[in-house]
Amino acid sequence: MNILLLGSGGREDALAWRLRQSPSCEELVAAPGNPGIARWAQCVAIDPCDAGAVVGLASERGIDLVVIGPEAPLVAGVGDALREAGFAVFGPNADAARLEGSKGFTKDLCEANNIPTARYVRTERGDEALAALANFGVPVVIKADGLAAGKGVTVATSREEAEQAIREIGDSPLVIEEFLEGEEASLFALVDGETAVSFASAQDHKRVGEGDTGPNTGGMGAYTPAPVLTAELERRAMDEIVRPTARALAAAGTPFSGVLYAGLMLTADGPKLIEYNVRFGDPECEAIMPRVDGDFAKLLNAVATGRLGEVQPRLKDDYAVTVIVAARGYPGTPASGGLIREIEAAEQVEGVTVFHAGTAQGESGLVAKGGRVLAVTATAHSFASARARAYRAVDQIDFADGFHRRDIGWRELEREKA
């Protein structure tokens, strides 16, 4: 197959790396790509949200399968345009992508289909939201309704903090939710319409600071699998949350095709949905891809063509840990242009691959271009070994403007020691 991959981040570097190893992948093109992706694919500088340009590129290159990495092209309807032009697409159309594009849409779908989730109110204006706060205690969760790159959520521990979060969102749609007690986990399922199959579990760290402190980021690290999501809890999440969602979208005439990422809270009453993403998570994808076994391109094509039942997803038994190296100032204004050296030395550590999340080629070599710069991923037969390898590799990298958390996977490490 000739495959076109849309995107330019660490998730897409991991996808490109795995697709390139697939026996069924003959040619891999990425748009726009990055210096890391260029190791595995031919990069073409087009905007992945420009549906006309993407369809033109796919036609010109004789593409058999288009894999859409980030959420923005999906919400913008690039998948719709490609399907109308006759291409197989891994990733949902815009109507189904509303699961991520609108928090309010997802909450309403859950309520209509008895899918376990937090009690909520959705509002259109700031004054409505401020008034609705009276219906909630604290902590309380404030969510911007639209796409926010993983950073549009505030868990307010006081009414004053909640009011400030609402004011910062402004006169825009938002969702107010009750705070759920429990531990978070992520479940990734492949869906080809009504059929949904569990694929992988993971846990990530959203807060910028160690001890899970500070503002939310797009993710400072992740690991997979997530043992806290036991086989029984995973079964319940699929039966009570993911499959009813797929059925509801299919019944509405907007079937979902691609990967459905369910952010779950594991409460005393069982798993409840926090939110959906309609693509592989970042940095979860960087952790999951090294565990994928078999022909990954063939698997994604089976999803895209409605034949998921013909290919069984397979994962290796290994653990994988990803540590994000970010640029100073992230998640605010990150320092740009800092020189990055010794990635090759990092990849000499056994089981390690370094994915490029925000890099560019400068006059003096590889430089930072973005908030999250590198995703250092290691695999091993135990969680502790994978984690140790990841940090050994991080310590090899020379990036003066970079920083990272030293406690990725701390909960799992404590569980292993117990």
C-alpha positions as CSV (number, residue, x, y, z in Angstrom):
1,M,0.0,0.0,0.0
2,N,0.9,3.6,-0.6
3,I,0.1,5.5,2.6
4,L,-0.3,9.2,3.4
5,L,0.1,10.2,7.0
6,L,-1.2,13.7,8.1
7,G,0.4,15.5,10.9
8,S,3.7,16.8,12.3
9,G,4.1,15.9,15.9
10,G,5.4,13.2,18.2
11,R,2.3,11.0,17.6
12,E,2.8,11.1,13.9
13,D,6.5,10.3,14.2
14,A,5.6,7.2,16.2
15,L,2.9,6.3,13.7
16,A,5.3,6.7,10.8
17,W,8.0,4.6,12.5
18,R,5.5,1.8,13.0
19,L,3.9,2.1,9.6
20,R,7.3,2.0,7.9
21,Q,7.9,-1.4,9.5
22,S,4.7,-2.9,8.1
23,P,5.2,-5.5,5.4
24,S,2.2,-4.1,3.5
25,C,3.6,-0.5,3.4
26,E,5.3,0.1,0.1
27,E,5.5,3.9,0.2
28,L,5.0,6.3,3.1
29,V,4.3,10.1,2.5
30,A,3.8,12.5,5.4
31,A,2.2,16.0,5.3
32,P,3.8,18.1,6.5
33,G,5.9,15.9,8.7
34,N,9.0,16.9,10.8
35,P,12.7,16.0,10.9
36,G,12.0,12.8,12.8
37,I,9.2,11.7,10.5
38,A,11.6,12.4,7.6
39,R,13.6,9.3,8.7
40,W,10.7,7.1,7.8
41,A,8.7,9.0,5.2
42,Q,8.9,11.5,2.3
43,C,7.6,14.8,3.8
44,V,5.5,17.2,1.7
45,A,4.9,20.7,3.0
46,I,1.1,21.1,2.9
47,D,-1.4,22.1,5.5
48,P,-3.1,18.9,6.8
49,C,-6.3,20.9,7.3
50,D,-6.5,22.0,3.7
51,A,-8.8,19.4,2.4
52,G,-8.3,20.3,-1.3
53,A,-4.5,20.1,-1.0
54,V,-4.7,16.8,0.8
55,V,-7.0,15.2,-1.7
56,G,-4.8,16.5,-4.5
57,L,-1.6,15.0,-2.9
58,A,-3.4,11.7,-2.3
59,S,-4.5,11.6,-6.0
60,E,-1.0,12.6,-7.3
61,R,0.8,10.0,-5.2
62,G,-1.6,7.1,-5.9
63,I,-2.4,6.7,-2.2
64,D,-4.3,3.6,-1.0
65,L,-4.8,4.6,2.7
66,V,-4.8,8.0,4.5
67,V,-4.0,8.0,8.2
68,I,-5.0,11.2,9.9
69,G,-3.0,11.8,13.0
70,P,-4.2,15.0,14.8
71,E,-7.7,16.1,15.7
72,A,-7.9,19.4,13.8
73,P,-8.1,17.9,10.3
74,L,-10.7,15.4,11.5
75,V,-12.9,18.1,13.0
76,A,-12.4,20.2,9.9
77,G,-13.8,17.5,7.7
78,V,-10.7,16.4,5.8
79,G,-11.8,12.8,6.3
80,D,-15.1,13.6,4.6
81,A,-13.4,15.2,1.6
82,L,-11.0,12.2,1.2
83,R,-13.8,9.6,1.4
84,E,-15.9,11.6,-1.1
85,A,-12.9,11.4,-3.5
86,G,-12.8,7.6,-3.0
87,F,-9.9,7.2,-0.6
88,A,-9.8,4.8,2.4
89,V,-9.3,6.8,5.5
90,F,-8.3,5.9,9.1
91,G,-10.0,8.6,11.1
92,P,-13.6,9.7,11.5
93,N,-15.7,12.2,9.4
94,A,-16.5,15.6,11.0
95,D,-19.8,14.6,12.4
96,A,-18.3,11.7,14.4
97,A,-15.3,13.8,15.3
98,R,-17.6,16.0,17.3
99,L,-16.9,13.5,20.1
100,E,-13.7,15.5,20.6
101,G,-14.6,18.7,18.9
102,S,-17.5,19.5,21.3
103,K,-17.5,18.4,25.0
104,G,-21.2,19.4,25.1
105,F,-22.0,17.1,22.2
106,T,-20.4,14.1,23.9
107,K,-22.0,14.8,27.3
108,D,-25.4,15.0,25.6
109,L,-24.8,11.7,23.7
110,C,-23.8,10.1,27.0
111,E,-27.0,11.3,28.7
112,A,-29.2,10.1,25.9
113,N,-27.6,6.6,25.9
114,N,-27.1,6.0,29.6
115,I,-23.3,6.0,29.3
116,P,-21.7,6.5,32.7
117,T,-20.2,10.0,33.0
118,A,-20.1,12.9,35.4
119,R,-23.1,15.0,36.1
120,Y,-22.9,18.2,34.0
121,V,-24.3,21.4,32.7
122,R,-23.5,23.0,29.4
123,T,-23.7,26.7,28.9
124,E,-23.3,29.1,25.9
125,R,-22.2,32.3,27.8
126,G,-20.0,33.2,30.7
127,D,-22.9,34.7,32.8
128,E,-24.9,31.5,32.4
129,A,-21.9,29.4,33.5
130,L,-21.3,31.6,36.6
131,A,-25.0,31.1,37.6
132,A,-24.8,27.4,37.0
133,L,-21.9,27.0,39.4
134,A,-24.4,27.2,42.3
135,N,-25.5,23.6,41.3
136,F,-22.0,22.2,42.0
137,G,-19.8,21.8,45.0
138,V,-16.0,21.9,44.9
139,P,-13.8,20.6,43.5
140,V,-15.6,21.3,40.2
141,V,-14.4,20.8,36.6
142,I,-14.6,23.6,34.0
143,K,-14.1,22.6,30.3
144,A,-13.9,24.7,27.2
145,D,-16.4,23.2,24.7
146,G,-14.1,23.1,21.7
147,L,-10.6,21.9,20.9
148,A,-8.0,23.1,23.3
149,A,-4.9,20.9,22.6
150,G,-5.4,19.1,25.9
151,K,-5.2,22.3,28.0
152,G,-8.8,23.6,28.1
153,V,-9.7,21.9,31.4
154,T,-9.5,23.3,34.9
155,V,-10.1,21.3,38.1
156,A,-11.1,24.1,40.4
157,T,-10.7,23.5,44.2
158,S,-12.6,26.7,45.1
159,R,-15.5,28.7,43.8
160,E,-13.1,31.6,43.1
161,E,-10.9,29.4,41.0
162,A,-13.9,28.1,39.1
163,E,-15.1,31.6,38.4
164,Q,-11.7,32.7,37.2
165,A,-11.6,29.7,34.8
166,I,-15.0,30.6,33.4
167,R,-13.9,34.2,32.9
168,E,-10.7,33.1,31.1
169,I,-12.8,31.0,28.6
170,G,-15.1,34.1,28.1
171,D,-18.4,34.2,26.4
172,S,-18.0,30.9,24.7
173,P,-19.6,27.5,25.2
174,L,-18.4,25.5,28.1
175,V,-19.2,22.4,30.2
176,I,-19.3,22.4,34.0
177,E,-18.9,18.9,35.5
178,E,-19.0,17.3,39.0
179,F,-15.6,16.2,40.1
180,L,-15.1,12.4,40.0
181,E,-13.1,10.6,42.6
182,G,-10.7,7.8,41.4
183,E,-7.7,7.2,39.2
184,E,-7.6,8.1,35.5
185,A,-6.8,5.7,32.7
186,S,-7.0,5.7,29.0
187,L,-8.5,3.1,26.8
188,F,-7.9,3.0,23.0
189,A,-10.4,1.1,20.9
190,L,-10.5,0.5,17.1
191,V,-13.9,1.1,15.6
192,D,-15.1,0.5,12.0
193,G,-18.7,1.6,12.3
194,E,-20.6,-0.5,14.8
195,T,-17.7,-2.9,15.6
196,A,-15.4,-1.9,18.4
197,V,-12.3,-3.8,19.6
198,S,-10.2,-2.9,22.5
199,F,-6.6,-2.1,21.5
200,A,-4.5,-0.7,24.3
201,S,-4.5,1.0,27.7
202,A,-2.3,3.7,29.0
203,Q,-1.9,6.4,31.7
204,D,-0.4,9.8,31.1
205,H,0.7,12.8,33.2
206,K,-1.0,16.1,32.2
207,R,0.4,18.4,34.8
208,V,3.7,20.2,34.0
209,G,5.3,19.7,37.4
210,E,6.4,16.7,39.4
211,G,3.9,15.3,41.8
212,D,1.3,16.1,39.2
213,T,1.3,19.9,40.1
214,G,1.0,23.0,38.0
215,P,-1.0,23.8,34.9
216,N,-2.3,21.2,32.4
217,T,-0.2,20.4,29.4
218,G,-0.7,18.2,26.3
219,G,1.1,15.5,28.4
220,M,4.5,15.2,30.0
221,G,4.8,11.5,29.8
222,A,2.9,8.2,29.5
223,Y,3.1,4.5,30.0
224,T,1.4,1.4,28.7
225,P,-0.2,-0.9,29.6
226,A,-2.2,0.5,32.6
227,P,-2.5,-2.4,35.0
228,V,-5.0,-0.3,37.1
229,L,-7.4,-0.8,34.2
230,T,-8.0,-4.5,34.9
231,A,-9.4,-7.0,32.4
232,E,-12.8,-6.7,34.1
233,L,-12.8,-2.9,34.2
234,E,-11.7,-2.8,30.5
235,R,-14.6,-5.2,29.6
236,R,-17.0,-2.9,31.4
237,A,-15.6,0.2,29.7
238,M,-16.0,-1.4,26.3
239,D,-19.5,-2.7,27.0
240,E,-20.9,0.3,29.0
241,I,-19.1,3.2,27.3
242,V,-17.3,2.5,24.0
243,R,-19.7,0.1,22.2
244,P,-22.8,2.1,23.1
245,T,-21.1,5.2,21.7
246,A,-20.3,3.5,18.5
247,R,-23.9,2.2,18.2
248,A,-25.3,5.6,18.9
249,L,-23.2,7.3,16.2
250,A,-24.1,4.5,13.7
251,A,-27.8,4.8,14.5
252,A,-27.5,8.6,13.9
253,G,-26.1,8.0,10.4
254,T,-22.6,9.2,11.4
255,P,-20.7,6.0,12.0
256,F,-17.2,6.3,13.6
257,S,-14.2,4.9,11.8
258,G,-10.7,5.1,13.4
259,V,-9.4,5.0,16.9
260,L,-11.6,6.1,19.8
261,Y,-9.6,7.2,22.9
262,A,-11.7,7.1,26.0
263,G,-10.4,9.0,29.0
264,L,-11.8,7.1,32.0
265,M,-12.1,7.7,35.7
266,L,-12.1,4.5,37.6
267,T,-14.6,5.3,40.4
268,A,-16.0,3.1,43.2
269,D,-19.0,2.6,40.9
270,G,-16.9,1.4,37.9
271,P,-15.4,3.2,34.9
272,K,-17.0,6.6,33.9
273,L,-16.2,8.6,30.8
274,I,-14.2,11.8,31.3
275,E,-13.9,12.7,27.6
276,Y,-13.3,11.2,24.2
277,N,-10.5,11.9,21.8
278,V,-11.0,10.7,18.2
279,R,-7.3,9.9,17.4
280,F,-4.3,8.3,19.1
281,G,-3.3,10.3,22.2
282,D,0.0,12.2,22.4
283,P,2.2,11.1,24.2
284,E,0.3,7.8,24.6
285,C,0.8,6.9,21.0
286,E,4.6,7.2,21.4
287,A,4.4,4.6,24.2
288,I,1.9,2.3,22.4
289,M,3.5,2.0,19.0
290,P,6.6,0.1,20.2
291,R,4.3,-2.5,21.6
292,V,2.4,-3.1,18.4
293,D,2.9,-6.5,16.8
294,G,2.1,-7.6,13.3
295,D,1.3,-5.6,10.2
296,F,0.1,-2.3,11.6
297,A,-0.7,-0.8,8.2
298,K,-2.9,-3.8,7.3
299,L,-4.7,-3.3,10.6
300,L,-5.5,0.4,10.0
301,N,-6.6,-0.4,6.5
302,A,-9.0,-3.0,7.8
303,V,-10.5,-0.4,10.1
304,A,-10.7,2.1,7.2
305,T,-12.5,-0.3,4.9
306,G,-14.9,-1.8,7.4
307,R,-13.1,-5.1,7.8
308,L,-11.9,-4.9,11.4
309,G,-13.2,-8.4,12.1
310,E,-10.7,-9.9,9.6
311,V,-7.5,-8.6,11.4
312,Q,-6.8,-9.2,15.1
313,P,-4.9,-6.4,16.9
314,R,-1.8,-7.7,18.6
315,L,0.4,-6.1,21.3
316,K,3.7,-7.4,22.7
317,D,3.7,-8.2,26.4
318,D,6.4,-5.5,27.1
319,Y,5.9,-2.3,29.1
320,A,6.6,1.0,27.5
321,V,7.4,4.4,29.1
322,T,7.6,7.7,27.4
323,V,9.2,10.8,28.9
324,I,8.5,14.2,27.2
325,V,11.4,16.6,26.9
326,A,9.8,20.1,26.6
327,A,11.1,23.5,25.9
328,R,11.6,26.0,28.8
329,G,8.4,28.1,29.3
330,Y,6.0,25.3,28.2
331,P,3.0,25.2,28.5
332,G,3.2,29.0,28.3
333,T,5.4,30.5,25.7
334,P,8.1,27.9,25.0
335,A,11.7,28.9,24.2
336,S,12.4,28.3,20.5
337,G,15.5,27.6,18.5
338,G,17.5,25.8,21.2
339,L,20.1,23.3,19.8
340,I,19.5,19.6,20.4
341,R,22.4,17.1,20.4
342,E,23.1,13.5,21.2
343,I,19.8,11.9,20.2
344,E,21.8,9.1,18.7
345,A,23.5,8.5,22.0
346,A,20.1,8.3,23.7
347,E,19.0,5.7,21.1
348,Q,22.0,3.5,22.0
349,V,20.2,2.7,25.3
350,E,18.6,-0.7,24.8
351,G,14.9,-0.6,23.9
352,V,14.9,3.2,23.3
353,T,13.4,5.2,20.4
354,V,13.4,9.0,20.4
355,F,10.4,10.5,18.6
356,H,10.4,14.1,17.4
357,A,7.5,16.1,18.7
358,G,8.6,19.7,18.0
359,T,11.8,20.0,16.1
360,A,13.2,21.7,13.0
361,Q,16.5,21.7,11.1
362,G,18.4,24.9,11.9
363,E,21.7,26.2,10.5
364,S,23.7,24.5,13.2
365,G,21.6,21.3,13.4
366,L,18.4,20.1,15.1
367,V,16.6,22.8,17.1
368,A,13.5,23.1,19.2
369,K,10.3,24.3,17.5
370,G,7.3,23.9,19.8
371,G,6.5,23.2,23.5
372,R,6.9,19.5,23.6
373,V,10.1,18.7,21.7
374,L,11.1,15.1,22.1
375,A,9.3,11.9,23.3
376,V,11.9,9.5,24.7
377,T,10.3,6.0,24.7
378,A,11.7,2.8,26.2
379,T,10.4,-0.8,26.3
380,A,11.3,-3.6,28.6
381,H,9.7,-6.7,30.2
382,S,8.9,-4.8,33.4
383,F,7.6,-1.4,34.1
384,A,10.6,-0.4,36.3
385,S,13.1,-1.5,33.7
386,A,11.4,0.4,30.9
387,R,11.2,3.5,33.1
388,A,14.9,3.3,34.0
389,R,15.9,2.9,30.4
390,A,13.8,5.9,29.4
391,Y,15.5,8.2,32.0
392,R,18.9,6.8,31.1
393,A,18.3,7.9,27.5
394,V,16.9,11.3,28.5
395,D,20.1,11.9,30.4
396,Q,22.1,11.4,27.3
397,I,20.4,14.2,25.4
398,D,22.1,17.6,25.2
399,F,19.3,20.3,25.2
400,A,20.1,23.3,27.4
401,D,16.6,24.8,26.9
402,G,14.8,21.5,27.7
403,F,13.2,20.2,30.9
404,H,11.3,17.1,31.9
405,R,9.6,15.4,34.8
406,R,11.6,12.8,36.7
407,D,8.5,11.1,38.2
408,I,6.6,9.7,35.2
409,G,4.8,6.6,36.2
410,W,5.2,7.2,39.9
411,R,2.0,5.5,40.9
412,E,2.8,2.4,38.9
413,L,6.3,2.3,40.4
414,E,4.8,2.4,43.9
415,R,2.4,-0.4,43.0
416,E,5.3,-2.6,41.7
417,K,7.2,-2.0,45.0
418,A,4.2,-2.8,47.2
